[in-house]
């Protein structure tokens, strides 16, 4: 396994939130998200986030959204929240046309480094929609493990989207954070049929 390059990421501010909401929603929902190897467009319609929710997130101590914008335009982001000795990761988004290039692995490695160095975290956790089998497998290749724990999907709260099926739930994944960032696979994940978070 080769080393994963650690990217330059900056914390988002309130002034980024309108553009950030557009970017995240295009990466997760609707036809634009189908350009990548993974999408949740078949599971959920509506929005993934809104600008007001993002402003609250970036304005709260112990929470951060990290942006990668190599040419002044957001191409990837990830949200982190400090929780005791661990860190919760969410909203990892890569521009769909840049998926399967290794950028997601690099963003994840940078997020793990930030969680260790800035938050003192020894463990990373995340919730992934259980039906997104290809995404769960991608995280498993990065060293995350399935805990067997599940959390309910917030049905009835349109801030999180419009479910297209009645059985959505989140599966909890975890990883112990050491000095080694997420290792890449020998080859990038193959294109998949659109799918499941």
Number of C-alpha atoms within 10 A of each C-alpha: 8 8 11 19 14 16 17 13 19 13 15 21 17 15 10 16 22 14 12 25 20 15 20 25 20 22 29 29 22 17 12 16 22 22 16 20 20 24 28 21 23 17 22 21 18 16 19 21 21 17 17 12 13 21 18 12 21 21 14 10 9 14 19 21 24 23 24 21 15 12 7 7 12 18 21 26 27 23 21 26 21 19 15 11 13 21 27 19 23 16 19 19 23 26 21 20 15 15 20 18 13 16 21 20 24 21 27 23 22 22 27 27 21 17 24 20 11 11 19 16 22 17 19 24 21 18 20 22 21 18 18 20 14 21 21 23 15 16 20 15 15 18 17 21 17 15 12 8 10 16 14 11 15 14 15 10 10 14 14 17 19 16 20 12 9 9 12 21 18 19 20 20 23 21 21 14 21 13 8 11 21 25 17 20 14 8 10 13 17 9 13 13 12 19 18 21 25
